[in-house]
Amino acid sequence: PLIAKKNPKIPMSKMMTVLGAKWREFSANNPFKGASATACPPLKGKVQKILHWMWGEPPLPAEPPLGPDGKPINPLTKPPLKGHPEREFFVKWAGLSYWHCSWVSELQLELYHTVMYRNYQRKNDMDEPPPYDYGSGEEELNNEKRKSKDPQYAAMEERFYRYGIKPEWMVIHRVLNHSNLEGFLEEFADISKEDQIKKLHDLLGPHMLRRLKADVFKNMPAKTELIVRVELSPMQK
């Protein structure tokens, strides 16, 4: 109330958002917690949007202090309880393709993208994680059949597709179109150096998939070759 009285032109909702972020930042970097306190790690880039969230594993309890003899103090007391689980968010990074989507903690998102985090909170249920996106009806049935036959597709489903990422968003043409295409064509217009070829292989490697039919269809029978010999026609002679 005192801060609101001194700043009457600032909306209360915006003020509470800023105060909450500052408090979380102070809690994460509090110098009075001792050497065990760890600062919130910075994000690797700017978050473009939030795709999904889930509950993470609760932090492990702190170890009891040791006495002069090297043994825990009060060993008969109850073991400390685990901490409360925190939310983890699956995010899309600005300027990077969907191949680079990764998980960040709730604290990181609230500190470095407060407005985005608050908007997501208002629009989504923060008590229960959203259901996975497996499609609907015939699409879901086809996905289940494909996962049973194709382990590579099952791995992509586990890592990307069930969080709302479409397979067509992962293809190489879309990835290049959403990056600096002119710079890419200029850099690799004339490939003559070995390090240039290696860089191109590293760039395109995650988008290339080479498999044998036997890797996808485990019950494929052995190949049968049937040679039928015929005589040449008069015109062929």
Phi, psi and omega in degrees: 000322180295318179294320179296325179293324179282341181232069186292339183277347181272125178301146182297322181297318179292322180295318179294325178296315180293317180296319178297318180294319179294323179292319178295322179295318179294320180295324182285331184243025183295116182287347183272000179279347180096187185290341183284344181289136180241133180287156178290123182293145179288159176283156181279354180182194180268131180281129179272316177198160179263128183261324187196163172216157179208163177281131177270175178289137178294146180296149180291148179292154178290144179288142180295148180294151181264145178274184180299332181274003179086004180256153180298143177284140180053065182291345182276348179289162181294143178296147180295147180280157176289157178287176179282140177293146179245156180285146172239141187242134176267117191237155172259129183271140178292135179082359179237154181285175180292345176295339184262006179301142183208176183263142174229159181279162179296323179296317178300316183292321181288326181285315189260344178220064187298313183296315179299318180295317180294319178297320178295322179298319182291330186265348186229156176284120183260009176264321179240129178300149179295150179292155177290151182263099177252014185083191180215147174063233184295327179297317179295320179296318179294323179295321179295320178294320182291323179296324181291335182260334187238101180296330178294319178293323178297321178294320178293325176297318180293324186268326188231305196298323185287352177262016176095003179275126181278145179303325182291343177283349185259356184287157188296324182295320179291322180298315180291322180293335181264006176242195182279085184294320180296319178294324179295313181294325180290321182289323185249025179293320181232097183273109182227347182252147183294320180293332177291320178294319179297320179296322178293319177298318180294328181286319184269345184307311182297342183261355180259139182224120179236118181221157172270156178299326181294336178286335182264314182251099187292332184265022181290128179290164180295150181290135180243126179250131179237115182260120178245118181266133179229154179276152179288147177283162178306322181292323180289331179287000000 
